Amino acid sequence: MTFRVYSGPKGAPDPSPMEKQRMLYKEFMSMDEALWWASHLRQQGRVALFIEGDDGSRLDRRAIGAAISVTPFARSA
């Protein structure tokens, strides 16, 4: 299963379905990796707009923010 993380600059509006089809995304094999990327984006001054999984799961930016604010994501070397 893969999870796609769509991102943009801080303050970017939620994309419409048409805009989403043209957006670039980064794929991950687990939700933990996707959330780690969202945390990384925040540290770089960007924002994860939403995460979608092949199973139909979806997190909007508010759910992503809540998830990464309560869970420390450390990347193992």
N, C-alpha and C positions, 0 to 999 in steps of 0.2 A: 504494500500500500504506500502511496505517496501523499505528501502534504505540500501544497503550494502556498507560498507566502508572497502576497502582493504588497508592495510598499510605495511610499511617496514622501514628499517633504512634509515637515510639520505644518499643520493647518490645512492640509489638502482635504477637499471634501470627499465624502464617500462616492466612489465611482458608480455610474449607472451600469446596467448590464451590458450595454453597447460598448462603453468605455473599457469595461473589464476584459472584453474579448481582445482588445488591442494592447492591453497592459503586459509588461514583462513580469515574470515571477521567478522565484527560486524554489526548487523542489528539494524535499527532504524525505527520508525514509521513516521518520517517526515524528510524533507530535512534540516530543521533548526537543528534538533538533530544531524543529520549526519555531518553537518558543524561544530556544536559545538564540536563533537568528533575529527574532523580533526584539529580544533584549539587546543584542548587538546593534541593531538598527537604532534603537533609542539612544544608546551611548554615542552614536555617530551623528545624532541630530536629525534622524529621519524617523518615520513611523511605519509600523506594519498596519496596513489598512484592513486586511482580513486574511485568514488562513482557511483554506478549503482542503478537505481530504477526499480521497477516492470513494470513501464509504458514505459520502454525503454530509459529513460533519463540517461545520463552519463556525468560526469564531470571528466576531467583528472586533473593531479596534478597542472597544470598551472591555470586552471579555479578555482580549489579549493583554491589555493593560492590567487588569485585575490578576490574571494568572502570573504575569512576570513580576508583579509587585510583591507577591507573597512567596514566590519560589526563587531561591538563588540558582542561577544557571551558570555553572562553571564548566568550561570545556576541558575535558581531559586531554592531556598531551599524548 
